[in-house]
């Protein structure tokens, strides 16, 4: 499934999710929690549990494949451990750094298909601005709920009249303007087709509606589980399917991410259990954010290598961009 069809199908699903909220229907108590858990279990956690397979596919020398522990798992676990450690000593810096990495990763997963010439700095700016708009909008439209979570760690002034609110609001406006402006520039330059420019603008509007009208759990579940994680899983599948010239079966693909998905859930459960045993004052949702950030750092690094490989196979022309997206 390629970009335009993903945007179409994901958009339809999102509009279906929005419908009960727009009609004023009352959803069952706890429904949004179960939707969040479902999205994390089906795609949210699994999309990052296949990094080792992506790493092997990226290796050009077969000799490197014989020492996966040294070449992949050791640096991966070191990055995870360092991330946890830095959260203990410089939590505010890590919070901001994680948001920056997540913003770039979100933008990259959505827009990597655009055939941007190598070394084009507008590509990096587009990824960061697109992801920043998503994060800032999600935070701003659920300010009260997010403030309760964040205040369990940081003693920030999170009042709607405070500096943090103004910064997030400014970031939302600026990143939205920058994202649309760069997309328009790519359209006028022949890098992006008119169809995909219109689609990407529509995607932003649909996501804004999702964040505004739905509860925070539903908003996060649909964006992270569907728009981001499902898109990444589809990209990973097509990246791996032609290994050795043979198609990768869906069952083999599921088996490849199942072990580390289960391990991730066990690790998350252990973290929650320890926080309860030691009566930690930190919010469980903030613990979840820290856990996700520890996995995101190495995941984003190895995904960057995959996207570079995919990007190198796309010629920088409007024709190839349209072919890749349609």
KEMIDREN-110615 format. One line per 5 residues: their letters; for each residue x, y negated, z of N, C-alpha, C, O. Coordinates in steps of 0.001 Angstrom, whole numbers, plus 500000, padded with zeros to 6 digits. Each point is the difference from the previous one (the first is absolute). Layout:
BEGIN
a	X Y Z X Y Z X Y Z X Y Z | ...
***
This chain:
BEGIN
xxxxx	500862 501188 500000 499138 498812 500000 500894 498768 500000 500900 499888 500833 | 498866 499201 498256 500849 498831 499858 499329 498777 500600 498867 500064 500478 | 501860 498806 499488 499621 498835 500803 498584 499500 499768 499272 499755 500962 | 500320 500090 497779 498683 499417 499737 498882 500882 500512 499023 499498 500556 | 501101 501815 499267 498974 500908 500486 499993 500071 501522 498940 500120 500616
xxxxx	502239 499807 499987 500059 499964 501457 499274 498775 500527 499190 500100 500922 | 501100 498741 498493 499322 498773 500427 498488 500128 499862 499249 499562 500872 | 500313 501037 498031 498562 500149 499753 499370 500935 501025 499007 499642 500634 | 501558 501553 499537 499420 500986 500912 500070 499539 501451 499032 500134 500748 | 502122 499321 499648 500136 499516 501374 499039 498835 500254 499443 499868 501090
xxxxx	500373 499295 497894 499082 498870 500129 498571 500460 500203 499274 499441 500822 | 500314 501587 498426 498642 500535 500141 499793 500581 501397 498972 499754 500630 | 502001 501013 499854 499900 500582 501341 499918 498899 501059 499218 500098 500946 | 501586 498864 498892 500000 498892 500956 498651 499290 500010 499497 499646 501066 | 499919 500143 497770 498686 499351 499915 498922 500867 500643 499065 499477 500607
xxxxx	501056 501840 499266 499058 500915 500650 500118 499892 501520 498996 500009 500712 | 502241 499888 499773 500228 499834 501439 499434 498669 500483 499464 499908 501104 | 500660 499068 498065 499515 498665 500361 498478 499918 500049 499447 499192 500747 | 499876 501632 498466 498555 499883 499834 499223 500007 501326 499161 499122 500200 | 501082 501831 500714 499255 499984 501270 500201 498710 500792 499067 499513 500640
xxxxx	502133 499936 499322 500277 498757 500729 499258 498832 499374 499472 499141 500706 | 500489 500829 497966 499312 498913 499303 498490 500067 500203 499319 498975 499998 | 500157 502255 500179 498566 500183 500211 499603 499879 501466 498816 500038 500337 | 502188 499816 500536 499718 499830 501423 499644 501279 500730 499381 499956 501063 | 501004 501191 498376 499697 501271 500645 500895 500205 501217 501135 499524 500024
xxxxx	498364 501175 500976 500772 500325 501203 500620 501387 499827 499285 500984 499814 | 502016 499089 500246 500688 501275 499850 500076 500709 501346 500018 499339 501038 | 500027 501990 498968 500070 500753 501257 501205 499574 500844 501052 499642 499471 | 498771 500405 501842 501073 499630 500910 501209 500924 499818 499864 501223 499996 | 501285 498190 499856 501218 500795 499822 500251 500440 498579 500995 500671 499728
xxxxx	498116 498963 499352 500149 500410 498601 501286 499454 499400 500717 500709 499294 | 499574 498011 500997 501198 499387 499425 501274 500642 500528 500999 500073 499285 | 498974 500398 501971 501172 500682 500570 500280 501298 499261 501148 500319 499691 | 497783 500428 500028 500173 501272 499293 500443 499789 498552 500752 500808 499455 | 498787 498119 499929 500459 499671 498651 501492 499697 500005 500729 500420 499101
xxxxx	499725 498845 501923 501424 499686 500118 500818 501272 500184 501017 500189 499333 | 498542 500682 501570 500716 501260 500248 500038 500844 498725 501031 500580 499659 | 497841 499480 499646 499923 500787 498757 500977 499468 498955 500703 500772 499348 | 499337 497906 500497 500879 499415 498984 501468 500228 500329 500816 500228 499107 | 499515 499709 502181 501386 500247 500401 500381 501460 499787 501123 500304 499601
xxxxx	497923 500605 500671 500288 501424 499879 500111 500450 498546 500844 500834 499672 | 498309 498617 499456 499950 500451 498611 501110 499390 499146 500641 500703 499219 | 499588 497987 500930 500999 499347 499144 500984 499115 500777 501164 499895 499615 | 498386 499472 501465 500825 499012 500696 501339 500533 500464 501046 499430 499690 | 498920 501676 501063 501242 500632 500466 500658 500827 498895 501210 499888 499805
xxxxx	498030 500944 499462 500624 500845 498965 500784 499241 498931 500985 500528 499482 | 498605 498246 500170 500686 499318 498890 501460 499697 500319 500801 499767 499095 | 499547 500237 502205 501397 499792 500373 500698 501263 500454 501167 499968 500390 | 498108 501166 499557 500556 501260 500492 500654 500823 498899 500352 501161 500204 | 499807 498226 498630 500598 500703 498865 501290 499317 499559 500511 500252 498908
xxxxx	500005 498882 501957 501195 499226 499652 501187 500892 499652 500801 499660 499129 | 499314 501491 501556 501135 500891 499739 499944 500581 498584 501037 500206 499369 | 497751 500057 500136 499850 500519 498640 500309 498903 498978 500632 500253 498974 | 498913 498526 501323 500319 498861 499138 501511 499787 499960 500564 499708 498945 | 500079 500437 502194 501451 499834 500078 500704 501026 499106 500913 499653 499250
xxxxx	498661 501603 500834 500620 501041 499182 499811 499724 498512 500911 500221 499202 | 497922 499303 500432 499737 499704 498587 500886 498859 499502 500351 499941 498822 | 500002 499165 502084 500814 498852 499624 501482 500341 499862 500770 499235 499418 | 499621 501916 501120 501413 500356 499950 500416 500430 498598 499312 500789 499353 | 501776 498703 500203 500488 500331 498657 500980 501170 500030 500156 500716 499011
xxxxx	500493 499468 502118 500988 501082 500113 499409 501131 500834 499544 499769 501120 | 500460 501430 498355 499424 501137 500706 500733 500305 501296 499412 500557 500926 | 501851 499088 499150 500767 500276 501215 499428 499266 501199 500110 500473 501131 | 499280 498377 498629 499425 499230 501093 498774 500693 500584 499650 499775 501159 | 499706 501056 498054 498795 500667 500460 500308 501102 501015 499116 500429 500741
xxxxx	502124 500023 499290 500360 501094 500893 500203 499562 501440 500121 500844 500888 | 499919 497861 499359 500223 499507 501355 498940 498966 500336 500309 498834 500246 | 498440 501601 499763 498883 499102 500224 500023 499415 501407 499599 498855 500206 | 500869 501930 500758 500043 499521 501395 500926 498791 500114 499663 499008 500646 | 501504 501086 498721 500967 498916 500102 499613 498802 499135 500147 498852 500417
xxxxx	499367 501419 498399 499749 498909 499055 498634 499344 500174 499814 498854 499593 | 499224 501856 501007 498668 499412 500154 499543 499928 501455 499760 498909 500518 | 500118 502231 500141 499376 500018 501324 500792 499225 501048 499414 499336 500854 | 501918 500744 499085 500797 499265 500987 499809 498491 499874 499664 499357 500994 | 500539 500042 497811 499755 498554 499898 498543 499630 500244 499716 498922 500522
xxxxx	499353 501964 499106 498572 499728 500208 499701 499889 501498 499352 499054 500447 | 501130 501926 500314 499744 500002 501445 500745 498861 500689 499511 499442 500983 | 501663 500212 498507 500730 498870 500570 499210 498707 499824 499900 499196 500926 | 499538 500608 497876 499194 498800 499748 498771 499961 500909 499630 498942 500509 | 499743 502214 499689 498840 500073 500892 500407 499661 501427 499336 499212 500674
xxxxx	501772 501395 499788 500467 499758 501364 500425 498563 500231 499692 499418 501040 | 501013 500009 498000 500427 498596 500114 498793 499072 500055 499988 499029 500757 | 498995 501274 498437 498790 499175 500007 499330 500012 501366 499633 498948 500523 | 500207 502240 500059 499429 500094 501348 500852 499229 501005 499473 499285 500853 | 501850 500866 499041 500898 499319 500926 499912 498490 499895 499990 499306 501017
xxxxx	499945 500176 497761 499917 498557 499805 498680 499434 500502 499939 498853 500444 | 498993 501959 499485 498722 499563 500554 500108 499767 501508 499312 499138 500548 | 501550 501630 500120 500171 499840 501450 500746 498720 500343 499696 499357 501005 | 501278 500266 498171 500879 498882 500337 499597 498678 499334 500113 498936 500609 | 499422 501135 498151 499610 498769 499296 498628 500207 499340 499902 499997 498773
xxxxx	499046 500181 502027 498687 500331 499447 499434 498939 499062 499389 500342 498988 | 500802 498382 501326 499440 498947 499157 500664 499986 498622 499337 499852 498974 | 501985 500306 501029 500726 500056 498728 499574 501213 499185 499817 499906 498786 | 500024 501239 501887 499610 501221 499302 498575 499897 499451 499701 500523 498926 | 499435 498806 501814 498626 499817 499535 499987 499215 498682 499325 500381 499044
xxxxx	501426 498529 500926 500067 499170 498791 500689 500743 498860 499575 499915 498848 | 501496 500817 501480 500727 500746 498982 499134 501103 499410 500002 500224 498789 | 499258 500464 502075 499108 501059 499527 498929 499442 499068 499690 500607 498975 | 499747 498242 501376 498983 499388 499142 500578 499647 498630 499330 500157 498979 | 501918 499365 501004 500642 499644 498732 500227 501242 499139 499738 499984 498797
xxxxx	500754 501103 501832 500233 501244 499263 498681 500574 499492 499908 500443 498855 | 499064 499547 502009 498695 500521 499608 499403 499185 498855 499403 500560 499081 | 500759 498116 500976 499474 499139 498943 500630 500352 498656 499297 500151 499001 | 502016 499979 500976 500701 500361 498761 499548 501372 499501 499751 500185 498809 | 500145 500771 502109 499619 501362 499635 498576 500046 499449 499737 500707 499028
xxxxx	499347 498550 501583 498624 499957 499515 499929 499387 498601 499323 500522 499115 | 501380 498373 500703 500001 499359 498689 500633 500865 498935 499521 500055 498867 | 501551 500617 501491 500695 500863 499047 499122 501166 499568 499940 500323 498813 | 499378 500314 502138 499167 501155 499656 498826 499614 499109 499536 500814 499201 | 499982 497958 500926 498879 499540 499192 500429 499569 498595 499272 500221 499031
xxxxx	501915 499162 500860 500360 499293 498765 501267 500509 499314 500500 499356 499078 | 500021 501782 501357 501260 500471 499421 499881 500280 498507 500993 499944 499275 | 497800 500354 500266 499806 500380 498594 500290 498843 499037 500234 500229 498813 | 499753 498539 501688 500247 498859 499116 501438 500062 499494 500937 500101 500792 | 499234 499840 497906 501323 500182 499394 500810 498708 500064 500163 499291 499008
xxxxx	500340 500429 502198 500766 498781 500225 501470 500258 499705 500543 501001 500468 | 500122 498128 498769 501412 500204 499681 500866 500148 501243 499722 499385 501030 | 501320 501425 498878 500908 500239 501108 500662 498697 500453 500409 499174 499184 | 499684 500668 502125 500626 498808 500556 499085 498798 500047 500442 498898 500325 | 498294 501293 499356 499010 498911 499991 499559 499740 501438 499297 500819 500593
xxxxx	501114 498042 499970 499721 499742 501410 498522 499776 500273 499548 500166 501132 | 499699 499461 497847 498566 499803 500202 499309 501298 500382 498930 499974 500609 | 501667 501166 499042 499418 501288 500365 500006 500166 501514 498977 500348 500590 | 502163 499405 500042 500096 500108 501455 499061 499015 500682 499326 500347 500969 | 500633 498432 498527 499119 498988 500578 498544 500422 499862 499206 499784 500915
xxxxx	500434 500814 497956 498626 500456 499795 499645 501098 500996 498937 499961 500618 | 501953 501020 499539 499733 501086 500941 499778 499451 501414 499028 500356 500666 | 501880 498779 499778 499915 499476 501363 498759 499132 500188 499308 500110 501012 | 500412 499033 498017 498840 499104 500130 498695 500786 499964 499080 499696 500759 | 500823 501306 498376 498780 500801 499917 499755 500725 501324 498893 499965 500538
xxxxx	502146 500691 499980 499859 500714 501268 499743 499065 501166 499239 500339 500906 | 501386 498483 499087 499776 499018 501058 498556 499530 500006 499402 499826 501061 | 500042 499971 497761 498594 499592 499908 499092 501063 500612 499057 499669 500717 | 501218 501594 499009 499195 501090 500548 500096 500017 501521 498976 500046 500682 | 502236 499918 499855 500194 500068 501449 499425 498777 500707 499343 500128 501033
xxxxx	500903 498689 498414 499521 498769 500630 498478 499933 499989 499395 499574 500984 | 499977 500843 497912 498538 499980 499906 499379 500997 500965 499020 499692 500678 | 501551 501495 499379 499506 501023 500923 500111 499536 501446 499093 500235 500800 | 502018 499106 499541 500209 499492 501351 499039 498842 500284 499378 499953 501061 | 500504 499134 498011 499220 498783 500227 498508 500311 500161 499338 499424 500864
xxxxx	500135 501478 498313 498566 500290 500042 499598 500858 501205 498815 500154 500293 | 502182 500399 500397 499728 500780 501216 500903 499493 501128 500652 500767 500709 | 499353 497933 499416 500955 499348 500896 499828 500430 501456 500985 500288 500680 | 497799 499758 499793 499766 500317 501403 500459 501413 500343 500680 500209 501004 | 498949 500759 498162 500402 501383 500252 501513 500169 499916 500600 500689 500825
xxxxx	500013 498680 498178 501448 500097 499840 500729 499321 501152 501057 500465 500428 | 498385 498441 500073 500641 499261 501089 500060 500835 501274 500987 499944 500734 | 497966 500826 499529 499983 500859 501185 501120 501031 499932 500664 500282 500997 | 499533 500275 497815 501059 501006 499811 501375 499370 500151 500850 500516 500726 | 499367 498370 498590 501325 499366 499996 500361 499436 501367 501162 500039 500403
xxxxx	497848 499438 500308 500273 499394 501312 500415 501029 501049 500469 499624 501074 | 499362 501685 498630 500464 501024 500942 501521 500132 499978 500587 500662 500856 | 500043 498705 498161 501471 500030 499890 500596 498604 500072 500995 499779 500690 | 498391 499266 498587 500570 498653 499907 499133 498994 500752 498771 500059 499954 | 501887 499030 500728 499281 498936 500716 499882 498769 499102 500447 498908 500353
xxxxx	498942 501294 498481 499828 498921 499038 498676 499288 500224 499053 500565 500548 | 500905 498196 499021 498747 499264 500001 499233 500371 498728 500312 499526 498908 | 498683 501329 501259 499265 500513 498850 498607 499382 499876 499102 500581 499392 | 500736 498244 501188 498750 499275 499842 499859 499531 498547 501001 499725 499337 | 497761 500183 500168 499785 499557 498609 500532 498602 499714 500119 499603 498841
xxxxx	500200 499650 502210 500568 498663 499803 501513 499982 500183 500634 498952 499879 | 499948 502228 500418 501425 500079 500298 500877 500049 498760 499514 500068 498872 | 501798 499897 501369 500984 499979 498916 499986 501290 499195 500090 499959 498773 | 499799 501200 501902 500026 501286 499293 498847 500086 499000 500184 500447 498868 | 498634 499124 501556 498840 500019 499112 500255 499128 498764 499693 500394 498874
xxxxx	500869 498425 501356 500271 499090 498888 501034 500585 499046 499907 499831 498784 | 501083 500862 501783 501027 500628 499153 499384 501099 499139 500267 500080 498801 | 498901 500771 501820 499372 501099 499253 499056 499449 498929 499972 500502 498876 | 499260 498469 501474 499092 499388 499028 500782 499406 498826 499630 500183 498840 | 501450 499107 501473 500832 499412 498940 500627 501071 499128 500094 499849 498782
xxxxx	500340 501252 501862 500592 501108 499249 498985 500629 499058 500332 500367 498873 | 498417 499757 501600 498951 500570 499159 499757 499126 498765 499945 500507 498879 | 499912 498196 501328 499724 499097 498886 501174 499948 499028 499823 500130 498788 | 501384 499678 501762 501188 499867 499153 500275 501282 499216 500271 499947 498800 | 499659 501203 501872 500293 501267 499317 498944 500328 498951 500317 500580 498962
xxxxx	498431 499052 501303 498958 500222 499002 500229 499173 498750 499873 500500 498883 | 500465 498228 501309 500266 499108 498868 501226 500478 499219 499992 500013 498769 | 501055 500376 501951 501234 500460 499340 499741 501276 499203 500450 500128 498861 | 498822 500817 501741 499727 501274 499321 499242 499786 498694 500395 500520 498956 | 498526 498723 501103 499195 499765 498796 500804 499202 498969 499895 500245 498798
xxxxx	500906 498801 501680 500797 499184 499080 501030 500844 499251 500184 499834 498795 | 500482 501065 501916 501001 500853 499349 499322 500966 499034 500494 500225 498895 | 498381 500344 501518 499264 500888 499093 499579 499250 498737 500081 500536 498895 | 499471 498231 501278 499609 499187 498843 501211 499696 499120 499903 500011 498773 | 501240 499717 501864 501234 499742 499249 500388 501239 499178 500401 499883 498842
xxxxx	499476 501295 501764 500311 501232 499276 499028 500216 498842 500385 500488 498938 | 498356 499145 501278 499006 500106 498927 500352 499069 498840 499977 500409 498840 | 500347 498340 501480 500342 499034 498955 501312 500357 499311 500209 499639 498842 | 500676 501064 501858 501289 500388 499428 499915 501294 499197 500990 500415 499398 | 497846 500226 500584 499847 501243 499261 500456 501221 500760 500050 501094 499437
xxxxx	500284 498744 501837 500450 501134 500813 498808 500794 500514 500084 501217 500164 | 498808 498099 500090 498805 500617 500553 498830 499765 499049 499795 498882 499527 | 499446 502165 500198 498861 499862 499088 498877 499210 500664 499935 499906 501226 | 499186 499529 497955 498861 499235 500518 499103 500892 500854 499466 499568 501021 | 500378 501673 498547 499163 500953 500740 500534 500213 501411 499240 499963 500968
xxxxx	502072 500259 499149 500570 500290 501313 500091 498748 500865 499896 500091 501223 | 500296 498746 498167 499987 498757 500777 498628 499801 500637 499901 499667 501181 | 499035 500538 498029 498634 499852 500522 499729 501046 501082 499373 499702 501017 | 501107 501529 498756 499788 501060 500982 500675 499688 501325 499397 500160 501061 | 501861 499392 498882 500731 499751 501245 499395 498836 500780 500008 500014 501231
xxxxx	499477 498996 498081 499297 498909 500686 498718 500518 500640 499651 499606 501113 | 499642 501290 498170 498781 500592 500534 500297 500864 501222 499230 500021 500960 | 501901 500695 498992 500415 500822 501146 500161 499145 501250 499538 500375 501078 | 501111 498487 498779 500191 499112 501147 498660 499526 500556 499825 499932 501217 | 499229 499741 497907 498694 499542 500459 499233 501115 500707 499337 499756 501007
xxxxx	500751 501459 498471 499321 501142 500627 500586 500276 501381 499263 500271 500948 | 502060 499660 499165 500641 500247 501294 499672 498901 501008 499822 500283 501185 | 500098 498482 498363 499599 498908 500889 498591 500255 500540 499744 499817 501191 | 499347 500605 497931 498633 500319 500430 499998 501157 500993 499267 499971 500989 | 501547 501041 498751 500111 501144 500911 500443 499542 501381 499393 500376 501003
xxxxx	501664 498814 499057 500538 499549 501282 499018 499092 500736 499932 500014 501229 | 499311 499201 498015 499112 499018 500618 498728 500647 500569 499576 499660 501105 | 499827 501252 498159 498687 500515 500378 500038 501237 500888 499044 500254 500733 | 502042 500522 499220 500019 501268 500738 500725 499857 501332 500638 498983 500272 | 499250 502057 500550 500702 500040 501286 501495 500197 499748 500388 500442 498919
xxxxx	500462 499233 502074 501446 500130 499768 500444 501422 499683 500903 500195 499186 | 498471 500812 501451 500380 501383 499736 499649 500403 498573 500800 500641 499318 | 498003 498985 500230 499593 500327 498633 500885 499269 498997 500435 500581 499006 | 499827 498142 501261 500830 499202 499090 501383 500622 499843 500502 500140 498884 | 500113 500235 502242 501337 500590 499949 499953 501386 499357 500870 500347 499201
xxxxx	498102 500451 501154 499905 501356 499474 499862 500002 498481 500655 500787 499317 | 498494 498332 500153 499775 499975 498556 501211 499432 499271 500406 500527 498964 | 500177 498396 501574 501167 499469 499295 501190 500958 500098 500566 500404 498984 | 499808 499957 502254 501210 500801 500184 499822 501419 499465 500878 500529 499319 | 497976 500082 500997 499807 501387 499599 499685 500180 498523 500419 500981 499386
xxxxx	498835 498062 500038 499593 500130 498598 500905 499202 499068 500695 500575 499163 | 499296 498093 500981 500715 499146 499047 501510 500211 500047 500665 499970 498965 | 499878 500245 502235 501451 500169 500080 500410 501471 499947 500652 500429 499048 | 498963 500353 501983 500515 501360 500133 499571 500901 498845 500814 500763 499480 | 497915 499160 500113 499540 500842 498890 500716 499633 498709 500356 500875 499211
xxxxx	499857 497825 500573 500730 499559 498805 501435 500542 500022 500515 500452 498977 | 500117 499499 502184 501376 500495 500117 500047 501505 499764 500893 500495 499313 | 498144 500234 501256 499974 501454 499819 499840 500363 498523 500654 500919 499508 | 498480 498361 499793 499823 500245 498564 501304 499729 499250 500387 500768 499119 | 500284 498139 501234 501279 499666 499368 501034 501070 500296 500753 500402 499113
xxxxx	499287 500063 502136 500949 501053 500381 499737 501281 499222 500933 500673 499562 | 497805 499657 500270 499657 501226 499277 500485 499936 498548 500604 500950 499501 | 499134 497941 499833 500431 499869 498605 501513 499845 499886 500590 500343 498976 | 500025 499146 502065 501463 499905 500017 500621 501390 500088 501053 500249 499412 | 498298 500662 501322 500554 501329 500232 499511 501048 499005 500626 501052 499871
xxxxx	498271 498692 499422 499337 501051 499236 500833 500531 498850 499806 501138 499573 | 501132 498047 499911 500771 500452 498852 501378 500545 500366 500858 500158 499131 | 499350 500125 502139 501276 500572 500418 500212 501340 499290 499114 500855 500007 | 502058 499327 499382 500365 501193 499240 499068 500217 498805 499913 501105 499464 | 499401 497847 500132 499140 500095 498844 498704 500749 500228 499275 500274 499043
xxxxx	500413 500065 502202 498788 500749 500304 499059 499152 500852 500464 499254 500862 | 498231 500842 498916 499048 499237 500822 499988 500509 501434 500112 501201 500244 | 499753 497876 500698 499950 500341 501412 498542 500273 500374 499130 499155 499790 | 500614 502022 500761 498624 500321 500383 499582 499167 501205 500831 499608 500819 | 497873 500131 499276 499473 499216 501114 500285 500698 501321 500324 499350 500994
xxxxx	499555 501989 499017 500253 500768 501225 501451 499873 500443 500286 499844 501187 | 500622 500224 497854 501423 499839 500331 500281 498604 500525 500817 499821 500904 | 498509 499195 498532 500169 498617 500435 499508 499834 501434 500658 499350 500813 | 498189 501235 499500 499461 499911 501365 500926 500702 500987 500245 499492 501094 | 500263 501665 498525 500909 500728 500884 501265 499207 500288 500591 500145 501071
xxxxx	499831 499024 497992 501244 499261 500166 499902 498928 501076 501000 499693 500648 | 497803 499721 499560 499895 498958 501020 499303 500463 501281 499945 499253 500976 | 499517 501982 499028 499258 500478 501168 500858 500145 501258 499570 499558 501065 | 501628 501044 498863 500789 500182 501234 500333 498702 500719 499835 499908 501216 | 500629 499091 498051 500405 498760 500658 498797 499120 500351 500103 499115 500849
xxxxx	498768 501129 498501 498774 499319 500413 499593 500486 501392 499683 499203 500883 | 500333 502121 499294 499655 500563 501300 500996 499565 501066 499619 499724 501137 | 501659 500216 498493 501031 499563 500947 499786 498546 500408 500201 499643 501161 | 499394 499525 497894 499737 498592 500293 498830 499845 500962 500047 499181 500917 | 498901 501612 498869 498851 499942 500905 500379 500476 501401 499536 499445 500996
xxxxx	501302 501578 499075 500464 500469 501306 500823 498924 500696 499863 499788 501205 | 500993 499535 498033 500816 498926 500569 499149 498846 500496 500271 499428 501055 | 498699 500232 498181 499092 498925 500409 499226 500398 501248 499819 499192 500910 | 499726 502058 499130 499293 500484 501183 500883 499996 501230 499555 499642 501090 | 501706 500759 498735 500952 499994 501116 500235 498588 500508 500085 499779 501207
xxxxx	500019 499269 497882 500217 498605 500383 498826 499481 500828 500202 499336 501016 | 498578 500963 498555 498808 499580 500744 499949 500683 501373 499635 499371 500993 | 500727 501898 499061 499983 500740 501267 501000 499425 500994 499693 499835 501180 | 501514 499860 498329 501023 499425 500880 499585 498623 500510 500255 499655 501154 | 499108 499565 497982 499554 498671 500428 498931 500101 501083 499917 499152 500889
xxxxx	499264 501900 499023 498969 500211 501021 500603 500506 501290 499599 499574 501083 | 501367 501336 498815 500654 500554 501191 500721 498907 500783 499917 499941 501227 | 500793 499192 498043 500764 498932 500650 499195 498711 500154 500526 498968 500415 | 498173 501115 499239 499075 498881 500171 500545 498713 499364 500071 498948 500636 | 500299 501173 498119 500525 498846 499269 498895 498976 499779 498851 500349 499727
xxxxx	501521 498377 500396 499017 498929 499835 499734 499670 498528 499049 499287 499679 | 501780 501226 499452 499879 499697 498581 498750 500652 499411 499643 501119 500368 | 499705 498183 498727 498794 500507 499349 500327 501243 499168 501048 500049 499356 | 498059 500966 500650 500223 501183 499155 500149 499641 498518 500749 500652 499271 | 498536 498311 500291 500092 499594 498608 501352 499348 499698 500511 500108 498886
xxxxx	500060 499221 502106 501339 499446 499817 501031 501119 499971 500982 499929 499261 | 498793 501102 501541 500866 501173 499946 499942 500641 498619 501018 500422 499451 | 497776 499643 500001 499837 500555 498666 500758 499155 498976 500634 500538 499093 | 499297 498134 501058 500707 499101 499085 501510 500227 500076 500679 500039 498974 | 499841 500110 502246 501435 500235 500183 500397 501338 499383 501039 500106 499349
xxxxx	498127 500917 500858 500269 501319 499435 500023 499940 498475 500895 500551 499359 | 498101 498770 500067 499932 499864 498546 501203 499223 499472 500534 500324 498939 | 499897 498641 501805 501148 499202 499552 501262 500838 499968 500840 499830 499116 | 499301 501082 501853 501189 500862 500044 500044 500937 498798 501076 500338 499508 | 497754 500077 500026 499946 500858 498816 500086 499192 498710 500504 500481 498985
xxxxx	498995 498284 501068 499963 499166 498803 501390 499578 499543 500260 499935 498799 | 500634 499778 502138 501329 499507 499633 500730 500960 499056 500386 499583 498907 | 499820 501698 501472 500653 500907 499046 499113 500329 498800 500498 500193 498890 | 498190 499872 501333 499083 500306 498899 500089 498939 498906 500086 500326 498816 | 499895 498409 501583 500076 498910 499019 501324 500040 499240 500048 499686 498810
xxxxx	501025 500701 501881 501318 500081 499365 500011 501060 498901 500464 499740 498890 | 499028 501447 501415 500020 501080 499012 498964 499769 498896 500200 500422 498861 | 498696 498910 501475 499030 499646 498976 500572 498965 499028 499692 500023 498808 | 501134 499080 501703 500651 499005 499152 500802 500689 498904 499993 499560 498850 | 500692 501511 501500 500788 500742 499023 499103 500679 498969 500342 500064 498819
xxxxx	498509 500444 501632 499077 500625 499062 499433 498975 499025 499928 500250 498797 | 499670 498596 501727 499415 498971 499142 501039 499443 499024 499656 499635 498876 | 501596 500296 501538 501051 499547 499086 500156 500978 498845 500184 499602 498850 | 499738 501695 501480 500093 501020 498947 498819 499883 499047 500175 500059 498783 | 498624 499776 501764 498814 499867 499159 500055 498718 499184 499631 499983 498826
xxxxx	500839 498931 501813 500084 498724 499305 500991 500033 498856 499806 499322 498991 | 501263 501465 501154 501016 500068 498950 499484 500703 498752 500579 499882 498920 | 498317 500856 501246 499434 500712 498842 498955 499167 499267 499439 500438 498995 | 500299 498335 501523 499033 499114 499358 500735 498877 499288 500756 499264 500634 | 499047 500592 498100 500648 498934 499253 499307 498664 500272 498772 499938 500043
xxxxx	502004 498999 500141 499412 498700 500306 499334 499344 498802 500568 499099 499382 | 498243 501347 500298 499235 499385 498913 498527 500098 500333 499588 500869 500769 | 499634 498261 498667 498569 500017 500281 499358 501291 499519 499060 500501 500617 | 501447 500033 498286 499412 501228 499477 500184 501155 500952 499053 500741 500263 | 502161 499428 500265 500260 501097 500921 499281 499787 501306 499549 500961 500623
xxxxx	500333 497783 499811 499266 499720 501232 498554 500392 499863 499419 500594 500908 | 499999 499075 497963 498592 500333 499757 499815 501509 499920 499007 500526 500501 | 501941 500179 498873 499908 501446 499872 500101 500657 501362 499256 500936 500295 | 501670 498578 500552 500188 500584 501306 498781 499755 500896 499682 500823 500859 | 499651 498066 498941 498913 499623 500911 498639 500509 499561 499090 500126 500819
x	500761 500169 497896 498645 500318 499486 499701 501491 500021 498912 500418 499603
***
